[in-house]
Amino acid sequence: MKQVTKDMIIRDVLSLDPGCADFLLAIGMHCLGCPSASGESLEMACAVHGADVDKLVDDLNKYLAGK
């Protein structure tokens, strides 16, 4: 199983499982289709959105492990 890391590009996280989008949308990342999603890491996006990247990564990995 693939693990999410905080240095992963948003687009790459979404390619693991489309359901990951729900977690990103829940913390205010509503521009998942914008150019930033193709070049911005989870850590960078969380810094911009004031979100805890470690919690997000943990939540995403728990979700993926349950699939």
C-alpha positions in Angstrom: 0.0 0.0 0.0 1.2 3.5 -0.9 1.7 5.9 2.0 1.1 9.6 1.9 3.9 11.8 3.0 3.9 15.6 3.6 6.3 16.2 0.7 3.9 14.6 -1.8 2.4 16.8 -4.5 -1.4 17.2 -4.1 -2.1 15.8 -7.5 -0.2 12.6 -6.6 -2.2 12.2 -3.4 -5.4 12.5 -5.4 -4.2 9.9 -7.8 -3.8 7.4 -5.0 -7.6 7.5 -4.3 -10.2 10.1 -5.3 -11.6 9.9 -1.8 -8.6 11.8 -0.5 -10.2 14.9 -2.0 -12.7 14.9 0.8 -10.0 15.4 3.4 -8.4 18.2 1.5 -11.8 20.0 0.9 -12.6 19.6 4.6 -9.6 21.8 5.6 -10.3 24.5 3.0 -8.3 23.3 0.0 -11.0 24.0 -2.5 -8.7 24.5 -5.5 -7.8 20.9 -6.1 -7.9 21.4 -9.9 -5.9 24.6 -9.9 -2.3 24.7 -11.1 -1.0 24.7 -7.5 -2.3 21.2 -7.1 0.2 20.0 -9.7 3.2 21.6 -8.1 2.5 22.2 -4.4 3.2 19.7 -1.7 0.8 18.9 1.1 3.2 20.6 3.5 3.2 23.8 1.4 -0.6 23.8 1.0 -1.2 23.2 4.7 1.0 26.1 5.5 -1.0 28.4 3.2 -4.3 27.1 4.6 -3.3 27.0 8.2 -3.8 23.3 8.6 -1.8 20.7 10.5 0.1 18.7 7.9 0.9 15.9 10.3 -2.7 15.4 11.2 -3.7 15.5 7.5 -1.1 12.9 6.6 -2.2 10.7 9.5 -5.9 10.9 8.5 -5.1 10.2 4.9 -3.0 7.2 5.7 -5.7 5.8 8.0 -8.2 6.2 5.3 -6.1 4.5 2.7 -5.2 1.6 5.1 -8.9 1.0 5.6 -9.6 0.5 1.9 
